[in-house]
């Protein structure tokens, strides 16, 4: 397990950041205070399903469903989120340019792509 973490940490550095000054945690969908510039988990899909993000920008996953979701990259090493509960967000940064395909562990048919560009 230590080797797994060493590979992840040396290849990719993730930083937890807030999105629109909302801390990782809850928001109120009905009040309309969902952070801007995000990937929404919505109606059994990611929206947008392909997102191009400038290197250094935060990637925010916003769960607007009634189900919990855990996201993992298809290569299993690049991205793995904690469980994102309904009406919650998870925000991080990827510090390496590349294309990252990911899916929901609980719902494998839900998938998306993050393209980190210069």
C-alpha positions, 0 to 999 in steps of 0.5 A: 500500500505504501508503494501505491501512495508513493507512486501517486504522490510522485506522479501527481500532486493533489491540493484541496482547494475551495471552489468559489470560496465554498469549502469542500463540503455541502451546498444548497442546490435549491438556493442556487449556490452551486460553485461555478466552473465545475463538473456536476454529477447530475442525472446519472452523468457528468456534466460536462462529460469532457472538461478542458481545464487550464493547468493550475485551475481547480477541478470541482465535482459537485454532486447534485444527485440523491446518491453518493459517488466515488470517482476513480481514474480508469488507470486507478493511479491518477485520481480517486476521490473520497465519497462525495455525498449528495449536495456536496463538492470535492475540489482538487488540482492536478499538476500534470498536463494530460488526459484523465479518464474517470468513472464512478465506482458505484455506477461504472456506466457514469464516466468522464474525461478531464483534459489538463492543458497548459 
